[in-house]
Amino acid sequence: MDEVEPDLATAVRRADLIVVAVPMDAMVSVLPPVLDATAAHQVVIDVGSTKQALLAALAEHPNRGRFVAVHPMAGTEHSGPEAAVSGLFEGKTVVLCDAAHSDPDALRMVEDLFHALPMRLLYLDAADHDLHTAYVSHISHITSFALALTVLEKEKEEQRIFDLASGGFESTVRLAKSSPATWVPIFRQNRLNVLDVLDEHLHQLQHLRELLAREDYEGLTEQIQQANHIRKILP
Amino acid sequence: MDEVEPDLATAVRRADLIVVAVPMDAMVSVLPPVLDATAAHQVVIDVGSTKQALLAALAEHPNRGRFVAVHPMAGTEHSGPEAAVSGLFEGKTVVLCDAAHSDPDALRMVEDLFHALPMRLLYLDAADHDLHTAYVSHISHITSFALALTVLEKEKEEQRIFDLASGGFESTVRLAKSSPATWVPIFRQNRLNVLDVLDEHLHQLQHLRELLAREDYEGLTEQIQQANHIRKILP
């Protein structure tokens, strides 16, 4: 027990629903004392980007049933209360993980909350969640950090970046403004999945590089046509 | 002379300003006959993404002075007339290349046009233009095409991509919807600059990969803090 605990317990006692939104390394240590202080009528959710490590850490907790693991697939590159955006979650997907491990009444309260926003509810187990978010979210952050580092390294004239940055550059580099306090713990907890998709990404980039290096413009056209297939999924 | 020429000449004759907006491989063959048909009071501009090959092809043209090479740094991933966006150029940068090779009255007409939109005018020589656009625009398209190929390869369940794609993924993959007819000629004409920045990007990605593989989270934090520096340039 450290001296923060009494305040935490007091804060928890007043709430019907406790939302824990902290970086994933802190999440693993903050959630157990929050669940310790949770009574039978209360519900706790996280809103974190990785689930396996967290749910393993909570598996034996006596109040595990009061916890519902959720991941709303929406956010911005900004952090802190001043980064709040009205309507951020509307129409977006929220993933509920290992829902069978939550008490039915706790799950129902959380489902009602997200239906009301409204969000689209998707049920995945923790392993599937971490795999698919590595593919569709975490790798985007790696590529954006690397793109920012690339341009900052090559383009020594910062005014040129400002002058020439079009909407295309801004959108690919936007995620590179994201905080290391948020993202390093995510990469750490989802390390093997992130390495796996990052290796595929390096392979695809190397392939495009080879086609351009050997002036295989038909091959390059075919690869771009294949990449254009993303239009059918995200119009 | 092929049979298209008379129509081209007729169309050119009616205009004060002729804007040629075609892929860069076509640009190099379309602009000479357009300039052939251009009278002393008329002005021709392109709006293309590469300049060195084009300006080399036009260097000896007797009407070179009537041509002003411009590159508005704005656009979308969509092509064709139905992709027009009102206000697209407002407040953006337009690059004017090798402006000293244009007749003063032709240059003035084009400056007046872009000031009126209004756009910010930036003067570069063709070599600098191609170098800096490789850094700030062309590499973004390569990374986005590679990201789309990566996710399409790893994520066999297309519905999962649709369900889990957040704003972050959508913004990094948006440029991957761009047409190969537009982009292969750009990569071809700016091949050495694009290869150079692509090699730096591969190096940065490999470095992030190594830090994660050997669990050097301090090193990863430092790299992300360095990438965050892009905030100061593009707030």
Interface residues (C-beta under 8 A of the other chain):
Chain A: M73 A74 G75 T76 E77 K92 T93 V95 R120 L122 H132 T133 Y135 V136 S137 I139 S140 H141 I142 T143 S144 F145 A146 L147 A148 L149 T150 V151 L152 E153 K154 E155 E157 E158 R160 I161 F162 D163 L164 A165 S166 G167 G168 F169 E170 S171 T172 V173 R174 L175 A176 K177 S178 S179 P180 W183 V184 F187 R188 R191 V194 L195 D196 V197 L198 D199 E200 H201 L202 Q204 L205 Q206 L208 R209 L212 A213 E215 Y217 L220 T221 Q223 I224 Q225 Q226 A227 N228 H229 I230 R231 K232 I233 L234
Chain B: M73 A74 G75 T76 E77 K92 T93 V95 R120 L122 H132 T133 Y135 V136 S137 I139 S140 H141 I142 T143 S144 F145 A146 L147 A148 L149 T150 V151 L152 E153 K154 E155 E157 E158 R160 I161 F162 D163 L164 A165 S166 G167 G168 F169 E170 S171 T172 V173 R174 L175 A176 K177 S178 S179 P180 W183 V184 F187 R188 R191 V194 L195 D196 V197 L198 D199 E200 H201 L202 Q204 L205 Q206 L208 R209 L212 A213 E215 Y217 L220 T221 Q223 I224 Q225 Q226 A227 N228 H229 I230 R231 K232 I233 L234
